[in-house]
């Protein structure tokens, strides 16, 4: 979860151009178990922005983790999504 949080931080920083301050972690869903030793691949995207106060924009970022199985050359959603 720390890496998902760090990716959300980096995505928000790159998008807004200012260092973000998190208000909350909305929810973390685990659809399937993630085994110890699994390779995880994270993807993030900005879902929503609000610019009522230009000095402090509100940005909703989604981070999705995929378990990668190199021996089978495939990946699948396991950790679901983490909305930060």
Secondary structure, 3 states (H helix, E strand, C coil): CHHHHHHHHHHHHHHHCCCCCCCCCCEECCCCCCCCCCEEEEEEEEEEEECCCHHHCEEEEEEEEEEEEHHHCEEEEEEEEEEC
